[in-house]
Amino acid sequence: MPKKSNYNDGYIRVYEEIPIKANFGAKENIKSKDNLKFIVKLAYEECSKRQQDLDFANSSGRSLNIKLKTPFYKNMENNYKVIIENILYDIIYIDEDRKNRELYFYLEEVRSLE
């Protein structure tokens, strides 16, 4: 029987980006939660980053700042954004562990929000 996770490191909030066009048609950077539509709040447990995780992120030109696992939530998408304590993260990759009903998030820090 696999060890049950506590998810006691805090909560992530997952958002969908609401595209905002700048005057000249370029996509605006997210500076506050106003540009985001709330999807779900999930408890998480931070995981250690393995060398293969770091290599995977580097190979796609990203840097892995944090890896965590949460209870399973269906319809999670890689283009969603994650906020932990007012820090905005891009989702590099989501690994679904269907057997244990968990999601592993590979996150890259983007910026602090106002």
Buried (B, 14 or more C-beta within 10 A) or exposed (E): EEEEBEBEBEEBBBBEBEEEEEEEEEEEEBEEBEBBEEBEEBBBBEBEBEEEBBEBBEEEEBEBBBBBBBBBBEEBEEEBBBBBEEBBBBBBBBEBEEEBEBBBBBBBBBEEBE
